[in-house]
Each structure stands twice: as structure tokens, then as C-alpha cells.
Amino acid sequence: MFSWGLTWGGAPLVYWFHSLEKTFPGTKARTVATKIAINCTIQAPVTNALFLGWCIYWSSPSFPHIQGLLENWREKLKLDMVSTTLRSWSVWVPVHTINFFFVPPHLRVLCVSTCVRLATRVRFKDDAMVLITSRNFVKYVSNRHILSRFG
């Protein structure tokens, strides 16, 4: 998870939130709704696709062949991209509503990073919260479609 946060959770998110704020300044309801809509339709699918690829890479054996990784990633996107993005909206729309209304622009990445850290520790299963480690989270995300076929 550290490598994900280091590569995607740092500079790209700072730039993204800065661009949103520069293009749509302020905290009026319409402005916040616009930022959330743009975030959900542009940034969320890109982040989810990259994260699914990251999970495939880190759950693969040492030095995997690039063609195999791309095939696995393509399959993962077909299986999980739409459902992952829709589920992410159920989390990120409320988080970004608070983020864009109340959090100063220079602290928004910290707010998002804190929420991500919490999300990698907790998942919901049968209405019960189950604590999991970051490593198991990657295994869960990358193997969920396999497990769902048997259960």
C-alpha cells in the first residue's frame, strides 16, 4: 500500500485537487456538486483502473511477464471495473462532500489519504466490520472475482 500511496496518493492527487479548485473555486453547493461529479466521472475510474492493475502486479509472482500482467489486468477490468467504481462512489461522494465543503484546499489530500488508510483496514462483510491488513486487502481485491465463483 505504501507504493500506491507514494506514487498515486501524493503529487497526482495534489495536482488534481489544485486543478479542481482553480477551475471551480469556492464552496457553494453548485460548485461542490460540480467538483464531485467531475471527480466521480474522471478521477475515480482512472484511479480504480490503476489500482486494480496495481493489485494484479503485486499479487503476481516475482518478475511476472508483462503480457500476462496486461491480460490479467484486462480481465480484472472487465470483471470488476464497473462494480468497483459504483461502490467507490458510495464512499467518495460523502467524503468529498465534506472535503470540498469544509476542508481547506491545502489539506484535502490529507483528508483523502486518511480515509484511504481507514478503508484499507476495514471492509464490510455480512453487516460486520472485519479488520484486515493492507497485504490481505490487495489479495482480497485481486482475487475477489475468483472467490465469488465458489461462494
VOBA-1610 file (N, C-alpha, C; in pm, whole numbers, padded with zeros to 5 digits, always signed):
BEGIN
Met+00082-00119+00000Met+00000+00000+00000Met+00087+00126+00000Phe+00205+00116+00059Phe+00294+00231+00064Phe+00329+00279-00077Ser+00359+00183-00166Ser+00398+00222-00302Ser+00281+00288-00375Trp+00159+00242-00349Trp+00041+00305-00411Trp+00027+00448-00360Gly+00035+00465-00231Gly+00023+00599-00174Gly+00134+00692-00219Leu+00253+00637-00233Leu+00367+00717-00275Leu+00354+00763-00420Thr+00310+00673-00508Thr+00304+00707-00649Thr+00175+00779-00689Trp+00061+00736-00636Trp-00065+00795-00680Trp-00125+00888-00576Gly-00101+00861-00450Gly-00166+00940-00345Gly-00098+01071-00314Gly+00016+01096-00372Gly+00089+01219-00343Gly+00068+01326-00447Ala+00170+01347-00529Ala+00170+01456-00627Ala+00051+01453-00723Pro+00012+01338-00779Pro-00103+01341-00870Pro-00232+01392-00804Leu-00257+01351-00679Leu-00378+01399-00612Leu-00368+01546-00576Val-00250+01591-00534Val-00232+01734-00506Val-00262+01815-00631Tyr-00207+01772-00743Tyr-00230+01842-00870Tyr-00379+01837-00908Trp-00443+01719-00892Trp-00583+01703-00926Trp-00671+01798-00845Phe-00653+01797-00712Phe-00736+01883-00628Phe-00706+02031-00652His-00581+02064-00679His-00546+02202-00711His-00616+02246-00841Ser-00615+02157-00940Ser-00682+02188-01068Ser-00832+02206-01050Leu-00894+02119-00971Leu-01038+02133-00945Leu-01068+02266-00876Glu-00987+02299-00776Glu-01011+02423-00701Glu-00986+02546-00787Lys-00885+02539-00872Lys-00855+02653-00960Lys-00965+02673-01064Thr-01017+02561-01117Thr-01120+02568-01219Thr-01257+02601-01160Phe-01285+02546-01041Phe-01414+02566-00975Phe-01390+02612-00831Pro-01352+02739-00812Pro-01323+02787-00678Pro-01450+02804-00594Gly-01434+02785-00464Gly-01545+02812-00373Gly-01610+02688-00317Thr-01706+02714-00227Thr-01775+02606-00157Thr-01927+02617-00167Lys-01975+02686-00268Lys-02120+02690-00288Lys-02167+02551-00329Ala-02292+02520-00300Ala-02346+02386-00325Ala-02329+02344-00471Arg-02357+02433-00562Arg-02345+02400-00705Arg-02199+02372-00744Thr-02107+02450-00690Thr-01965+02432-00718Thr-01916+02298-00662Val-01955+02268-00539Val-01915+02141-00478Val-01975+02024-00556Ala-02099+02034-00597Ala-02162+01928-00675Ala-02088+01907-00808Thr-02044+02016-00869Thr-01968+02006-00994Thr-01835+01935-00970Lys-01765+01973-00864Lys-01637+01909-00832Lys-01656+01759-00807Ile-01759+01724-00734Ile-01785+01583-00704Ile-01819+01508-00832Ala-01902+01566-00917Ala-01939+01500-01042Ala-01816+01477-01131Ile-01731+01577-01141Ile-01609+01562-01222Ile-01517+01458-01159Asn-01505+01462-01029Asn-01420+01366-00960Asn-01470+01223-00982Cys-01601+01205-00975Cys-01659+01070-00991Cys-01651+01019-01134Thr-01659+01108-01232Thr-01661+01062-01372Thr-01524+01058-01438Ile-01428+01131-01384Ile-01294+01131-01444Ile-01191+01064-01354Gln-01175+01121-01235Gln-01069+01074-01147Gln-01097+00935-01090Ala-01219+00906-01049Ala-01249+00776-00988Ala-01225+00659-01083Pro-01275+00661-01206Pro-01246+00549-01295Pro-01096+00530-01324Val-01025+00641-01340Val-00880+00630-01365Val-00811+00569-01244Thr-00842+00620-01126Thr-00781+00567-01004Thr-00816+00421-00983Asn-00942+00385-01004Asn-00982+00247-00984Asn-00913+00153-01083Ala-00904+00194-01209Ala-00836+00111-01309Ala-00689+00092-01273Leu-00624+00201-01235Leu-00483+00190-01196Leu-00466+00105-01071Phe-00557+00122-00975Phe-00546+00043-00851Phe-00567-00106-00878Leu-00661-00140-00964Leu-00681-00281-00999Leu-00556-00338-01066Gly-00494-00260-01153Gly-00368-00303-01214Gly-00257-00317-01112Trp-00251-00225-01018Trp-00152-00232-00911Trp-00171-00358-00829Cys-00296-00393-00799Cys-00326-00516-00723Cys-00282-00640-00801Ile-00309-00641-00931Ile-00267-00754-01015Ile-00116-00766-01012Tyr-00046-00655-01026Tyr+00100-00658-01027Tyr+00156-00714-00895Trp+00107-00662-00783Trp+00164-00702-00654Trp+00118-00838-00607Ser+00012-00893-00666Ser-00031-01028-00628Ser+00026-01134-00723Ser+00103-01091-00822Ser+00164-01182-00919Ser+00297-01234-00865Pro+00344-01347-00919Pro+00475-01398-00878Pro+00586-01298-00911Ser+00702-01320-00854Ser+00815-01231-00879Ser+00846-01222-01027Phe+00873-01101-01072Phe+00908-01071-01211Phe+00812-01134-01311Pro+00683-01100-01302Pro+00587-01156-01397Pro+00608-01101-01538His+00567-01178-01634His+00576-01138-01773His+00475-01028-01800Ile+00515-00923-01869Ile+00430-00807-01890Ile+00302-00842-01967Gln+00311-00932-02064Gln+00192-00970-02141Gln+00089-01039-02051Gly+00136-01125-01961Gly+00046-01190-01867Gly-00020-01090-01773Leu+00058-00993-01729Leu+00002-00890-01642Leu-00106-00810-01713Leu-00080-00773-01837Leu-00178-00695-01913Leu-00305-00776-01938Glu-00291-00904-01967Glu-00409-00989-01987Glu-00489-01002-01858Asn-00419-01023-01746Asn-00488-01032-01616Asn-00557-00901-01581Trp-00489-00789-01610Trp-00546-00658-01581Trp-00670-00634-01666Arg-00662-00668-01794Arg-00777-00652-01885Arg-00895-00735-01835Glu-00869-00858-01794Glu-00975-00945-01740Glu-01033-00886-01612Lys-00946-00836-01526Lys-00990-00776-01399Lys-01079-00653-01425Leu-01040-00573-01523Leu-01121-00456-01557Leu-01259-00497-01608Lys-01263-00601-01692Lys-01392-00649-01743Lys-01481-00697-01629Leu-01421-00770-01534Leu-01498-00828-01425Leu-01540-00726-01319Asp-01452-00634-01285Asp-01474-00555-01164Asp-01477-00404-01181Met-01446-00352-01296Met-01433-00206-01308Met-01563-00132-01277Val-01672-00175-01336Val-01799-00104-01316Val-01844-00115-01171Ser-01843-00235-01116Ser-01888-00252-00977Ser-01796-00181-00879Thr-01666-00183-00904Thr-01572-00113-00816Thr-01597+00037-00819Thr-01617+00092-00937Thr-01640+00236-00949Thr-01772+00275-00884Leu-01876+00197-00905Leu-02005+00229-00842Leu-01995+00221-00690Arg-01926+00119-00639Arg-01906+00109-00494Arg-01820+00223-00441Ser-01722+00263-00518Ser-01636+00373-00472Ser-01715+00503-00459Trp-01812+00522-00546Trp-01895+00642-00536Trp-01971+00646-00404Ser-02015+00528-00355Ser-02089+00526-00228Ser-02003+00571-00111Val-01873+00560-00125Val-01782+00607-00020Val-01736+00749-00048Trp-01692+00775-00172Trp-01624+00900-00201Trp-01717+01019-00220Val-01840+00998-00260Val-01931+01113-00271Val-01952+01177-00133Pro-01984+01099-00028Pro-01995+01164+00104Pro-01862+01222+00154Val-01752+01150+00132Val-01621+01201+00177Val-01588+01332+00106His-01607+01336-00025His-01574+01458-00098His-01673+01570-00073Thr-01794+01538-00037Thr-01888+01643+00003Thr-01834+01716+00124Ile-01791+01641+00223Ile-01729+01701+00342Ile-01598+01770+00303Asn-01518+01700+00223Asn-01387+01751+00182Asn-01399+01886+00112Phe-01487+01896+00014Phe-01497+02019-00065Phe-01572+02131+00008Phe-01662+02095+00099Phe-01734+02198+00174Phe-01653+02254+00290Phe-01584+02167+00365Phe-01529+02208+00494Phe-01376+02206+00506Val-01309+02127+00424Val-01164+02113+00438Val-01094+02216+00350Pro-00999+02290+00406Pro-00926+02387+00323Pro-00852+02315+00210Pro-00838+02379+00094Pro-00777+02312-00021Pro-00640+02250+00006His-00559+02314+00088His-00425+02260+00112His-00426+02135+00200Leu-00539+02099+00260Leu-00548+01979+00345Leu-00634+01869+00283Arg-00681+01887+00163Arg-00773+01789+00104Arg-00708+01654+00076Val-00584+01654+00032Val-00516+01527+00007Val-00497+01452+00139Leu-00466+01524+00246Leu-00453+01460+00378Leu-00584+01397+00419Cys-00695+01465+00396Cys-00827+01409+00428Cys-00852+01282+00349Val-00826+01286+00219Val-00846+01168+00134Val-00753+01054+00175Ser-00628+01087+00202Ser-00531+00985+00242Ser-00571+00918+00373Thr-00624+00996+00466Thr-00671+00939+00592Thr-00787+00844+00568Cys-00880+00883+00483Cys-00994+00796+00451Cys-00948+00668+00382Val-00852+00680+00291Val-00800+00561+00222Val-00735+00468+00323Arg-00660+00524+00414Arg-00593+00440+00515Arg-00695+00366+00598Leu-00801+00432+00636Leu-00907+00365+00711Leu-00976+00259+00626Ala-00998+00290+00498Ala-01067+00194+00410Ala-00985+00069+00387Thr-00852+00078+00392Thr-00771-00042+00372Thr-00767-00127+00497Arg-00813-00076+00606Arg-00815-00152+00731Arg-00951-00217+00759Val-01055-00165+00698Val-01189-00214+00730Val-01264-00243+00601Arg-01332-00354+00597Arg-01425-00381+00489Arg-01550-00438+00552Phe-01659-00432+00480Phe-01784-00479+00535Phe-01818-00615+00477Lys-01855-00708+00563Lys-01895-00840+00518Lys-02008-00886+00608Asp-02122-00915+00549Asp-02238-00961+00623Asp-02272-00868+00739Asp-02272-00738+00711Asp-02305-00635+00809Asp-02212-00631+00929Ala-02095-00690+00918Ala-01998-00684+01027Ala-01869-00624+00973Met-01804-00543+01052Met-01677-00485+01011Met-01566-00584+01044Val-01481-00609+00946Val-01372-00703+00963Val-01242-00628+00939Leu-01154-00631+01038Leu-01025-00565+01021Leu-00935-00653+00936Ile-00869-00594+00840Ile-00776-00668+00757Ile-00650-00586+00737Thr-00542-00651+00703Thr-00418-00580+00680Thr-00413-00533+00535Ser-00323-00443+00507Ser-00309-00391+00371Ser-00276-00502+00273Arg-00187-00594+00312Arg-00149-00705+00224Arg-00271-00792+00192Asn-00351-00824+00292Asn-00471-00904+00268Asn-00573-00828+00185Phe-00577-00695+00198Phe-00667-00614+00118Phe-00634-00629-00030Val-00506-00626-00063Val-00464-00643-00203Val-00505-00782-00251Lys-00482-00884-00170Lys-00522-01019-00209Lys-00673-01029-00226Tyr-00748-00965-00136Tyr-00893-00967-00145Tyr-00941-00900-00273Val-00889-00783-00302Val-00931-00711-00422Val-00894-00788-00547Ser-00772-00842-00552Ser-00727-00907-00675Ser-00787-01046-00694Asn-00836-01109-00588Asn-00890-01245-00601Asn-01041-01253-00575Arg-01106-01139-00555Arg-01248-01141-00520Arg-01332-01210-00626His-01302-01187-00755His-01382-01249-00860His-01365-01400-00860Ile-01248-01448-00823Ile-01225-01593-00816Ile-01305-01651-00700Leu-01301-01586-00584Leu-01372-01634-00467Leu-01523-01631-00489Ser-01573-01531-00560Ser-01718-01519-00580Ser-01773-01633-00666Arg-01690-01694-00746Arg-01736-01806-00830Arg-01764-01931-00746Phe-01703-01938-00627Phe-01718-02057-00546Phe-01809-02036-00425Gly-01861-01919-00408Gly-01936-01898-00287Gly-02060-01825-00306
//
